[in-house]
Amino acid sequence: MPAVFFYIFATIMIASACVVILARNPVHSVLFLILAFCNGAGLFLLSGAEFLALILIVVYVGAVAVLFLFVVMMLDVDFAELKQGFAKYLPMGVGVGLVVLGELGMVALGWRTSPLAASAAASPIPDNMSNTAALGQILYTKYAVFFEASAMVLLTAMIGAIVLTLHHRPNVKRQSIEEQNSRNAKNVVEIKKVPFRTGV
């Protein structure tokens, strides 16, 4: 039964990932992306990584993919206008795709199995440690540098997205902390002498 479920989850995941790329409607792409995440969580469950499966459902499906869906639906981007320069950048895109394909080919042809892989796959987690504790131990010790580097990459991408999408409207009043801190009675309070028995 585990092998049957593995092939079911893997087939649906690969098919939905292809639809994510090939779908013309961006909303359909996001929905199939959610389906791919759910099947990936099923594969994690079959591998015994319950924590990763729940993280994939809670974080990616519950937050990231739904956020993508809301952004695509709320922005109402004119994709026909975006595709006008497709032929102009096609040679560059094909070149980058060939470079990535060559790198993936080098990785696929050059990998080797470690002699300790069989024993590690037989007992990936010690008996006295839970799945979450084992994942945290290896993530924050052996791969701590890579974990922090990926966090910096995500932070840079988030800041870049905010900077690119931030537009200042000219007629909107904004708070100026420096101007507020420099206020005093001379430039704030204006005293006028009003004549007797006359209005202001």
Secondary structure, DSSP 8 states (H G I E B T S, - for coil): -HHHHHHHHHHHHHHHHHHHHH-SSHHHHHHHHHHHHHHHHHHHHHTT-HHHHHHIIIIIIIIIIHHHHHHHHHH---HHHHGGGHHHHHHHHHHHHHHHHHHHHHHHHH----TTHHHHHHS-S-TTS-HHHHHHHHHTTTTHHHHHHHHHHHHHHHHHHHHHH----TT-----HHHHHT--HHHH-------TT---
